[in-house]
Amino acid sequence: MMSKNSTTIAVSGDIKRAYSSVSEIAKSMGFSKIEISSLVNAVSEIATNVIKYATKGSMHVYVSKNKRVLEIIIEDKGPGIRDLEKALQEGYSSGLGLGIGLGAAERAMDEFEITTKIGKGTKVIMKKYLPIPHEEIEYGVFSISKPGELLNGDAYVVREFNGDSVLLAVIDGEGHGEKANHAMVVVKDIVEKNYKLPLDEIMRKCHQSLIQKNGRRAVVGLCKLSLHHLEYLGIGDTDIMVIADDEGRLSPHSHPGQLGAGYKNVNEKTSTLDFLPTLKVQKFTCPREVTIILWSDGIQRRFRKEDLPVEEKAQKIASAIVDKFIRGTDDTTVLVVKRKK
């Protein structure tokens, strides 16, 4: 079920009415003061642009997903934006209002989309997800570089979305030190920007980007957890364990191989990507209460549920895995997600 609130934007006083309305709705949903401040700034910037360039427009605010998703649509029938790429650049602003720029407004949101047609107007769609409550889900993580190395070639990603789902990733750049770190940064950036895409699409984007980076390679484990489903796609020697009732059913595994293990054919317009295995996303129905553990090859593979303090908090489980099973000869990452209800 979705609720709606609408505001006309035509004079300067409407800007305050618009962001005050968003502020009140966001507060009632449970957003923090910092999150509300970011929302207010974004609405102010876009509403200011409506008055300056289009004279008049409207704002519609929707609350959905059991009051966990806030959607704001601001549209006008003005001249449109001729250079949208420039308008989204850092530091570019309308010159009025708070002056934070469209780029900053975009970063304040979980989803941000602008459609514009010259002479017909502009439509901005923004979405902000309420974080999943700590009472429902908790995270534990441990990520360190190989002893003696300053840079970590491992990383993790946790991105909540839709008010009830989370994308998890453990990334391990090949080797260790600067080269591994460089490969990791490439992959992490793609995962963070494309976290809502299907897992196989995210993986292909990572693979193609690494090929373009002169032979950098990485292994990756991607997991998407929603209300009653779990999806997993892993390439290489990252691993996953799922602890739940009837967990024998829940036994995802990684494909062999490496992302970036291909080559560019300089005589062709496209890259040769034959080294990427067929990507098959494993999908499972899972209970509400579940614990997911993802780890890189800095951890030994030989541990069982019985070896872990599974009744403890997620961070304590992560720390216990590292204390008992770290190899000490490579970068190491453990990510534990515990959904309690």
N, C-alpha and C positions, 0 to 999 in steps of 0.2 A: 504494500500500500504506500502511496506517495502523497505527501502534502505539498501545497504550493503557496507562495507569497509573491506578489507582483508590485513593482514600483515604477512609476514614470520618471524618466531622467530628461529634464528640459531646462532647468535653471540651476544655479550653483547650490541653492539650498537642497536640491534633490540628491546631491552627492552625499551629504550628511545623512539624509533620510535612508539612502540606499545602504551605506555601510553600517548605520545604526541597526537597521533591520537584520542584516547579516550577522552582526555582533550578537544581537539578542537570541537569534535562532541557534547560532553556534554555541553560545553559553548554555542554552537549555539542553543541547545535545551532549554536553560534557567536554567540549574542547577546552584546552588549557588557555591561559591568558596570552601566552606567547603565540600559540596557533591562531587565536582570535585576532591578535595584532597583525599577523601576516595576512589574514583574510581581509581585514579592514583596509590595509595598505593596497592590496591587489584590486579590490573593488573601487577604491578611491581613484586609483590610476586609470582604470578603464572607463569609469563613469566620467572622469574629467575629459578624456579623449572624445567621448560621445558628444559632450557639450561644445568642445572646442571645434571639432571637425564636422559633426553631423547635425548639430543644433538640438536634436531630440532623439531619444531612444527609450528603451525599457529594460528592466531587470526582472528576471523570474528566478525564484529560489525554490528548489525542490529538496525534500528530505525523504530518503528511501532506505531500503535494507534495514528495516526495524530501527530507524533513527540512527543509522551508522554511516550513512553517506550523505554529504551535503553537496548539492549541485547548483551552480550559479550560472545563469545564461544572461548575458548582456548583449543586446543587438540594436542596430540602428539602420536607417535607410540613407545614410550619407554617401560621400564620394568614394568610400573604400580606401584601402591602404595600397599605395602603388608599390612600395618596396617593403614587403612584409619581413624579409630576412634582415634588413637594416633596422626595422622597428623593434625587432627582438634582440638586437645586439646590446651588450653591456653598456650602460651609461646613456642609451638613447631614451629620451623621455618626451612627454608632451610639452614640457616647459611650464606646466601649471601644477597645482595641487602638491602632493608629496614628492613628485618627481622621481619615483623609484624606477620607472621604466617598465615596459612590457616584459622584458627578460626577467626582472625580479618578481613580477607578478606570476610569471610562469613557474619559477622555482618555488613559490609559496604553495603551489598546488600539487596534488598527486596526479591529476590529469589536466591538461591545458590544450585547447584546440581553438584556432582562429580560422574562420572561413571568410573570405572577403572578395567582393566583385566590384571592379571599378564602375562607379556611377550607380551602384545598386545597394551598397551598404556592407556592413561588417557584423559578424556574429562571433562572440567569444563564449566558449563553454569551458567551465572550470569545475573540477570535482576535488573534494577533500574527504579523506576517509578518517573516521574516528578510530584511534588505535584500539586494538583488541584489548580488553581489560586484563590486568595482571592476574585477576582471579581466574581467568580462563586459560591463559597461556603464559609461559615464562621461557626465557632463553638463558643458556649458559654457553660460554665460549672461552677457548684458550687458543691463542695463535702466537707462535714465537718463531724467530729465525733460527737457522742452524747455529750451534755454538761457534762463536768467532766471526759470524757474519753480521754486518750492520743492517742489511736490507733483507726483508722477509719475502720469499717467493710465494708464500701461501697467503690466502685471504678468504674471507667469508662474506656472504651477503644475506641480509634478512630484510625483506620488503613486504610489509602488510598491505593488503588492498581489498577493496569491496566490503570492508568492514568485517569480513569473516574468513579471509584467506591470507596465506603467506607463502612467498617464494623464498626458498632456502638454497644456498649454494656454498660449496667448498671448492676453491680454486687452487691449483698447485702448478706454478710455472716450472718448466723443465730445469732440473739442476737446482742451483741455489745462488745466492748473491745477486748482483746487478742484472744479469740476463734473465734469471728466473723472475725477479721483481718486475722487470719490464713486460714480460709476457703476462704476468698476473694482472698488471694494471690495465692492459689492453682488454683482457677478458672481463675483469670486474666492471669496467666502464660500460661495456656492452650489456652485461647482465642487468646492471642497475637501470639502464635506460630502456630496456626492453622486457622488464620483468613480467608484464602481463601477456606477452606472446606465448604461444604453445612452446613447450620445452624443446622440441626438435628445431623449431625456427631460431630460438635463442642460440642453440648449439651451433647451427650452421653459420649464423652471423659471427660467432666467436671464431670458428674455424677459418672462415674467409678472411677475417681481419688479421689473424695471426699469419696467414700465408703472405699477406701483403706487407707484413713487418719483417721481411727478410729471414724467414725460417724460425721465428720464435715459436715455441711449442708449449702446450699446457694440457693438463688433465682436469676434468671438471665433473662434479656431481651436482645435479639440479633436482630439487624436490619441491613440488607444489602441494600444499595441504589446504583443503577446503573443508566445509562442514562435515561431510561424510565420505570424502574421497582423498586419496593420496596418489600422486603421480611421481614417477622417478625416471630420470635419464642420466646415466653416468658414462663417461668416456675415460678409460684408463684406470690407474690404480688409486682412485678415491673409493670409499666404501660407505655403506649405509647399514644400519640396524634399526628395525622397527619393533618396539616392545608394546604389546597390547594383548587383550584377550584374543585367543585363537590366532596368535602371531605366526603360527606355521604357514598360514595363508599369505602373510605379509612378508615376503622374502625377496625384495627387489635386489638387483645386482647390476654391476657396471659392464659395459661393452669393453673389449680390449681396444687399444689404439691410443692415439694422441691427437688433439686438435692442433692444426697447423702443420701436420705431417704430409704436406703435398708440395707442389712446386708451381711456379708461374711459367707458362709457356710464352716466351717473349715474341713468338711468331704468330700468336693467336690473340684475339681480343678477350678471350675468357681464360680463367685459370683452370688448371687441371686439379680436380679435387678427389681423385680416385682413392686416396688413402683413407678417406673418412668412411667408416663402416655404415651399413644400413642402420638408420636410427629408428629404434622402436621404443616408444614411450610405454613404460609399464604402468598400468592403472589398477588400483585396488579400491575396494570399499573398505573403509576403516571406521572403528568406533570413535565416539567423541573423546574418550580418554585414551591418549596414545603418547608414547615417547619416541622421538626420532633422533638418532645419532648419526651424524655425518663426520667423516674424518679423512685426512690425507695420509700419505704413506710414511709420515713421521711417526705413526702409531703402528704397533704390531697388530697383525690381523687376528691373533689368537686370544680373543677374549669372548666371554659368554655373558648372557644376562645375569647368571649367578655370580659373576665376578664384580658386579656393579651395585652401588647403593641406590637401586631404582626407586625407592620410596622417598629419597631425599630430593631437594630442589635441583633444578637443572644445572646450576653452576657447580654444585657439589659433585654431581655425576661427571661433568666435564673434567673437573680437577682430579677426580679419582682415576679416570681413564689415563690422564697424562702421568700422574704419579706412578701408576702400575705398569703402563705399557709403552711409554715413550722410547723411541730408539736412540735418540740423542745424536744421530748422524745426519739429520736432514731438517728442513723446515717442518713445523708441526702445527696442525690445526685440528681442533675438535669443536663441533657445533652440536649442542643438545637443545632440542625443542620439546617441551613438555606441555601438552594440552590437557587440562584437568577437568574440563566439562564442556 
